[in-house]
Amino acid sequence: MKILLPPSETKRPGGEGAPLDVNTFALPGLHSARHAVIDALVDLAADEDAALKVLKLSPKQSGDVAHNRMLRSAATMPAVDRYTGVLYDALDAQTLSSASRRWLGSHAWIHSAPFGPIGALDSIPSYRLAAGTSLPGVPALRRHWADATTEAIAGEDPAFVLDLRSEAYVALGPVPASVTSAYVRVVTEHGRALNHFNKKSKGLLVRALAEDRPRVRSVRTLRTWADSRGLVLRDAVEPGILEFVVAE
């Protein structure tokens, strides 16, 4: 199984890892696409006013431009530790056991705008780039990433993909039709979407998976594991979608 996670706009500062090296990332077929976006971000950051405008930031957020300017030289940390926010606070990967973190590294991809999907333990610096941004010198990120990412996922030939991304990041790389997958929607027992609990519930789901490290190769085996945990995953009306049922 592979789990596809969204990134987070908020990130933990600092890091003790060596500078960015995309050659160590998962899905090596995306390396050239990664370099193109990284180069465009670094070049844009050389003009702070232009960068603020393109990234839709206020002057008070100029520190984010500085992060982009130093993208290739700044210290790094594992992606799953770099991201903060509701989903990653619920996942709380830093408190997982070593075995659970290794499992995450092998089974979870985090889909970022500048790097595409990367392994949960792949080391990244802090940066600022949203999925909908159009960078000078790079086509719309959706056109830049979508086909390349779908092809890279197909090349990995995972038995099953659990897609926990937002729709904006799904657009940056749909799971190929050749791969068995399920997109997760967080709902109440009566089927009402729960936006407030969406990210937290997904983070808790991934934490539970990392703690138990089950062998999942299909929706059936995923639901068998969920039942053992007292979690409710049910088929939605639309094919290919699982509803994760949580209390309000």
N, C-alpha and C positions, 0 to 999 in steps of 0.2 A: 504494500500500500504506500501511496504518496499522499501527503496532505498539502494542499495549496492554501497558504495564508496571505492575507493582505498585509501591507506595511502599516506604519502609523506616521502621522505628521509629526508627532512629538517623539523626541529621541533623547537618550541619556548622553550627556556630554563626556568628553575625554576618551580614555582608552589607553591600553598598554601594549596593544598589538603592533606589529610591523605595518608600514604603509600599505596601501591598497595594492593587491595583486590579483587581478581578475583571473589569472591562469590557475588559481587554486579553487575557483568557484565550481559548483555543480553545473551541469548542462554546458559543457565546453563549446558546444556548437553555437552558443550565443556570444562568444568572446568578441568577435568583430563588431557586433551590434552594441555591446557594452562600451567598447572603446569609443565608438562614434558619439554616444550620448555623453560620456565622461568628458571627452574633448570639447564638445559643444558647451557643456556646463562650465568648465574651467575657462574657456575663452569668453563666455558671456560675463562671468564674474569679474573679469578685468575692467569692465565698465560698470561701476556700482549702480549708477542711475538707470542704465539700460536693464540691468539685472533685476532691480526692484520692480521695474515696470513689467517685464516679461513674466516674472514669478508672482506678480500681483502682491507684493509685500509693501509695508509701510517703511519709512526711514528708520523707525525704531527696530525693525527686523533686519537691519543691515548685517548683523552678525551671521545670519543664515547665508548671505552672499559670501562672507568671508569663509565660511565652511566650504562652500562650493569652490572657491578660489584655491583652497588647500586640499582639494579632494584626493590628489595623488600623493600627497606628502604627510597628511595628518595621521595620527595614531588611530588604530582600529580596535574593534571588539566584536565578538560574535553577534550576528544580526539579531538573534533572538533576545540578546541582552541589550542591544542598542535601542530597539524600539520600546517605547513606553505607551501609555494610554490604556484605555479600558480593557481591550483584549489581552494585551501583554501583561498588564497588572494582574489579571485573573490567571493567566498562564503561569506567571511568576517562575520563569525558567531557572533563575539563579538559585532557587531553593530545591530544585529537583536533585535526585541522586545522580551520580556520575553515569550510571547505566541508563537512566531515563534521558539524560542529556545526549548521550551517544545515540539513543534511539531516535530522538528528535533530529539529530544531525543526519541520520540515515533516511528518515521517513518524511521530514517536513521541508517544503520549499516556501520561502517567503518571496512574494512577487513585488519587487520594487520598481519604481519608474526609471531610475538610471541604470540598474543592473539586470533587469528582468528577474525571473525566478532564480533564487540562490538558496543554497543549503542553510538550514537554521543556524549552523555553527560557522558558516563562512564569515570571515571578518570584514567589516565595512567601517568607513569613517562616518561622521555625521554629515548630512547633506540636506538640501531643500529642493524638492522637485515633486510636483503633483502629476497625477496621471493625465490630466487634461491640458497640460502646458504644451505650447508649441515653441520649440527652441530654434533660434537662428541656425541655419545649416543642417537641421535635421527635420525630416517631414513630421507631420503630426505623430505623436508617440504611438497612437493606435496603429497607424500604417507601418511605422518603423518596427514595432515589436510583434504584432499579431501573428503573421504567417511564420516568422522565424521561431517564435515561442511554441506555437502549435507543432511545428516540425521537430523542435528539440525535445518536446515531451514525447512525441511519437517515437523518436529515436531511443528514448530510455525504455520504452515498452513496459510501463508499470502494469501490474496485474489489475490495479484498481486505484482510482484517484478520488479523494474526498475533497471537494472544492468548497472552501470556506471564504473565498474572496468576495469583495464587493463587486457590483456589476461593472464599475469603472475599470477594475483590474481584470475581470473576466474578458473585457473587450481588448485588453492588451495581450491576450494569449489564450483563446478558447482551448479547452481540452479537446484533442482530436477525436473524431467520431469513432476511430478504430480502438480507442481505449475505454474500457468500462469505467464509468464515473458517476458520481452523485453530487449535486449541488445542494448545500444545506441552507434551509430557511428556518429561522427561529420563530415559533408561534405559540399561542396559548392552546389549551386543550380544544377550544372551539375554532381553531384555525386562524385567529387574528394575529397579524404580524406584530412582533414586539421589538420595535426599533430601539427602545431604551435598554433592553436586556440583550440585544443581539450580539454585540461584541463581547460582553462579559460571558455570556453562555458559550460562545465559541471558544473563548480562552479556557474556560473550565473543561470543556469537552476535550480539547487537545491535551490539557494537563492530565486528565484521567487516562487518555490513551497512552501518554508517555509513562505514566506510573505503572500501568498494567502491561504495556508492550505486547498487545495481542497480535496474533498472526491473522491479518485481515486481507482477503483476496477478492471480496465481493460484498455487495450490499447485505446478503444473507449472513455472512460471518460477522460483518460489522454490527448488525442488529442483534445477533446472538450475544456478542460481547456487551452491547449496550444493555440488554436485558439483565445480564449478570451484574451490572452496575446499578440497576434500577433507573436507567435512563430510557427515555421514550424517543425512538426514531421511527417514524412511520412514513409510508409512501404518500406523496402529495398527489393531487388529481393529475397534475402535469407530469409526464414521464421524465425520469432523470433527476427528479427533485425529492429530497428527503426533508421532512419536517421534524425539527428538534423541538419537542414539546416541553415547555417549562412553565412554572407557575408565575403569575403576575406579581 
